[in-house]
């Protein structure tokens, strides 16, 4: 096992906004890391409480640099994180939320896995807690075992930013202003989902089956966990989000174009992987276009033909067989028969 001083240095990127209530505990857990960060880069989005006062006092006490970035405008949650990451100088970057608490070895475990797996990103499980840090539930975010995923093996629609450690080049490959807009939401794609998509498309991603943060749920989280009730799940199962399908056609088309450009401007392995990613996302665009046509078809014969063609296209998909089967059954029951309600 490599010594700590042989591991790559890590910058910690923190986006803050009125976080004074819990900020001190998070800062203390950063200081206590077995792999000490090379720097803490803070992008504050106009806090009106004592957030900056706490960070300045912290900066005067610790042995590593703490930089508070200057901004002339508010950026919002996701762009604030990406802005902080853009100003990090270490080979590795970790996002940190202002209200969580890290386990002592979070940075070390993530860095060792990146190095051992030659990955672009690592993610880990997290322990949900209440506002007083009393554990309530283990959230694995789909991570069931330690594993390294090869390019395009993952369907990276999720990925919690506070569990990520990633290589700095992910931030610089595509300017943040060029990332797609989030389907079904009037905003750009979130910072963590965006970087997860890029990492999983062109490189390896390491999953760590170990909760390395206490994820505090206190009612004021910028992002939090909500478990849908039975009525909401039934509504989801019986409703056809036709508008969403059209939005995803645009979204996946945008991703395909971005990876086409990456392939055009980069040679070697990166260019080849970007080209493969562009092909994958064009296939997804085409599937959603066909699915929208299936549910919007005027006649039974037209919808049935579209359904058959969709099953043929799904043969090359990377989703799990069980998910594929459920999706095919839902499309037939709601689309071919015309029984589903459009939304």
N, C-alpha and C positions, 0 to 999 in steps of 0.2 A: 504493500500500500504506500502511495506517495505521501511524503511529508506535507504538512500544511503549507509550508513556504514554497513548495513546488506547484501548488495549485494556481490556476489563473486568478488574477485579481477580479473582484466583483464590485461594480457600482450599484448602489441602491437608489432607485428612482421613486420618489414619493410625490404624489399629488395631494395637496391639502385644500380644505375649505371648511372653516369653522369646526376644526377637529379638536379643540382644546380639552374637551371632556375626557377623552381616552388617550390622547397623544403621548402622554408621559410614559405609560406602560409599554406602548409599542416602541418608542425610542429606547427604553431600557433593554428591551429584548434584542434590538439591533446591536447595541453595545456589547451584549453578553455573548454574541456569536463565537463559536469555536474558530470559524474562519472570519476574521474581522473584515468588514468592508473597506475597500480602498477609499470610498467617498460616499457621502449621502447628498444627493442632488434633489432639491425641493422646489417644486413649482406650485406656488400658492395662487389660488384663483379668486383673490379678493376677500380674504377672511376678515370678519369684523369682530371676532373674539380675540382671545389671547394666543392663538395658534402660533403666530410669528414670534411673539415674545418667548414662548416655550422653546421654539426651535433655536432661537439665538442664544438662549441660556444653555441649551444642550450643546451647541457648537463650541461654546467657550470651555466646556468640560471634557470633551472627548479628544482622543489622539488622532483621529482621522478627519480630513476636511469635510466641512458641511457647507454647501453652496446653495444659497437662496437665489433663484433666477429672477431677473427683472422682466416684467411684462407690462405692456401698455393696455391690454384688454383681457377680459375673461375668455377662457377657451372652452369651458365645459369639461365634464368628467373625463371623457376619453382622450380628447386632444391635449388636456392638461398632462395626462400620463405620458403620452407620446412626446410632448414638448420636453418633459423632464428627461426621458430616455435619450432624446436627440443630443442632449448636453452631457451625457455620461461619457467618460473617457476610458473605462476599463474594457477588456475583451468580453466580459460577461456582465449582464445586467439583471437585477431582480426588481420587480415591481413590489411596492409595499403599500398597503392600505393604512390609513391613519388611525384605525380603531381596532386592529387585530393585535395579537401577541404571537411572536415566533418562538418555536422551540429552539433550544440552544444550538442545534446542529443543522438548522435549515439550509444555510448557505453551503456548508461543507458537504452535506449529502448530495445536494443538487449539483455542485461543481464536480464532485467525484464521478457522478453518473454521466455528466456531459463528457467528461474526459474519457472515461472507460468505453462509452458507447459511440464516441465521435458524433454526438448529436448536436443539433442546432438549438434544441429546447428540452427542458425537463419540466414535468408537472407532477404534483403529488396530491395525496388525499388531504382532507382537512377536517378538523373537529369543530363542529358548530357548538356555540355556547350561547348562553343568555347574556344580558348586559353585565353581569357580575363574573363572567368567565366560567360559569358552571357548565360543564359539558352536557349537551342535549342530544346530539346525534352525530354519527360519523357520516360524512359526505364523501363518497369515493370518486365522484364525477366521472364514472365509467372506468376507473382504474381498479382492476381486480387483482393484479399481480405486477411485480417488477418485470418490465418488458421494454425492449427497444423496438420501435416501429420503423419500417423502411418508408421511403418516400411514396406518397399516395396510398398507403395502406390504411390510413385513418380517415374517418369522416369528421373533419375538425370543426364542427359547428359550435362546439362549446369550448371549454377551457377557461378556468378562472384565473385571472391575471395575478391575484395574490399568491398563487401557487407556482408561478412561472420563474424559471431562470433560463436565460437565453443569450445567444451570442449577439454581439452588438451589430453585426452586419445585417441582421433582420430589420433593424430600424432604418438603415440607409439604402436598402435595395430599391424601395419604392417610396417616394415622398408621401407623407401622411395625407396631404390634400388630394392625392389621386386614388385613395382607397375607395371602394364602392360604398354606396349607401346601403344601409341595413334593410333587407326586405321587411315589409309590414311595419316599418318604423320611419318616421320623418327625421332621420339623423344619419350621419356617417356611421360606418361599421365600427363597433366598439374596438378599443385599442387591443384588448386581449384576443378577441376572436380574429381580428385582422392578422396579428402576428402569428397566431396558431395556424391559420390557413396557409400563410407563406411558409412557415417552418415545415408543416406536414407535407407540403407539395414538393419542396426542393431538397429536403434533408431528412435525417432521422429525428425521431422524437422519443424521449425516454419517459416512461411512466414509473412512478415510485409509489408502491403500495404502503405508504406510511404517512400518517397525518403530521405535518410539520408546522402547522399554524393552528392557533385557536381563533376561529372565525366568529367574531362577536356579532350577534344579532340583537340590536337594541332599539329598533323602530325608526332610526334615522339614517340607516345605511343608504348610500347611493345605489348599491345593488344588494339584493337580499334574496332569501329563499322563500318561495310561496308554493305550498303543495295544493294543487287543484282539488276541489271537492268532487263528489260523484256526479253531480249535475253538470259541472263544467266538463268533466271527462266524457260524459255522454254527448254533450253538445259538440265537442270536438270530433267524436267518432262518427256523428251523423251529419256533419256540416261540411260542405265542399268549399274550401277557401279559394274560390276562383280568382279573386283579385290578387291573392298571395301568389298563385301560380304565375300570373302575368308578371308580377314584380320579380319573381325569382328567375324568369327568363332574362330580364334585364340585368339582374345581379350576376348570374353565372356568365352571361355574355361579357360583362365588364371584367370579370376575373380572367376569362379566356384572353381578352385583349391585353390585359396587363402582363400575363405570362408570355404571350406572343412577343410583346415588346422586350421582356426580360431575355427571352431566347435570342432575339435579334441582336441585342447589345452585349451579350455575354457568350464567350466561347467555352469549349471544354465541357466538363461535367455539369456545371451550373446551367449552361445553355441547353444541354440535352434534357436535364430534369425540368427546366422551365417549359421546354417544348412539349414534353409529356404531360405536364400539368395543364397546358393550354388545351390539348386534345381532350383531357378528362373533363374540363369545365365546359367545353363546347358540347360534349356528350350530355352533360347535365342540363345545359340550356335547352338542347333539342328535346330531351325527355319532358321537361316541364312545359315546353311549347306544345308537345303532343298531348300531354295530360290536360292542359287547358282546352285544347281542341276537343278532347274526349268528353269533358264535362260540359262543354258549350255546344256540342253537336246538336243539330236539329232533328235528325232521324235516328231510329234504333240501329239501322244498318250502318250508318255513318259512325255512330259511337262504338259499335262492336268492332268495326275495322280499326278504328283508332286504338281500342283496347288491345287487340291482337298485336298491332305494330308496337305498342308500348311494351308489351311483354318481351318481344324480340329485342328491343333496345336494352331492356333491363338485364339481359343476359350478361352484359359486360360491366354491370354496376359493381361498386365496391361495398354496398350495404349488406348487412347480415341477411342470410336466407330467410330467417323468421320475419324480419322487417319487410323484406321484399314480398313474401307471401301475404302478409297482412295488407300491405299497400295494394297489391293486385286484387285482393278480395274486396277491399273498400272501393277501389275504382270500378269494379264490376257492379257491386251492389248499389252504389250511389250514382255512378256515372252512366253505365250502359243502360240500366233500368230507368234512369232519370228520377230516381227516388230521393236523391240527396237535395238538401237545401243549400243554395249558393250564398256565399258571404264575400 
